[in-house]
């Protein structure tokens, strides 16, 4: 059986991205590999084996990545969505308003979206239901 282990995103500034994912989501560096042309930084929450791989291509400079229309988002569940939303706003992070997605009368998820320094979207979901 296949086991998901990580998701990768390309970032321009290692320090800025590590700081963001640490402060916004509590991710800690779990490994780092430096190569001549790129660096891989693995970050994870101590309670989960799943990692976020940050790839820094050294020849990229300040040119932003074209995220395109195929990328969707990463997602994190939290215990207290309203408190996390307030914490993100107080930290100056870019966030949307809190919303609830319903299927008919059934609430599927209550969430907000955050945006990282490179423009990637991160869905922050209230723990519960299918996101227990």
Number of C-alpha atoms within 10 A of each C-alpha: 3 4 6 9 11 13 12 13 13 18 23 21 18 17 9 14 19 19 15 17 18 16 15 16 18 13 20 18 17 14 12 13 10 10 9 7 10 13 17 18 20 22 23 21 16 13 7 8 11 16 22 21 23 22 20 21 18 13 10 14 10 8 8 12 13 8 13 7 6 6 9 12 12 15 13 13 16 17 12 11 18 15 11 18 21 12 14 17 14 9 11 9 17 14 19 14 9 14 12 12 12 11 8 7 7 8 11 15 19 18 24 20 21 23 16 18 16 17 14 18 18 18 19 23 23 21 17 13 9 7 12 9
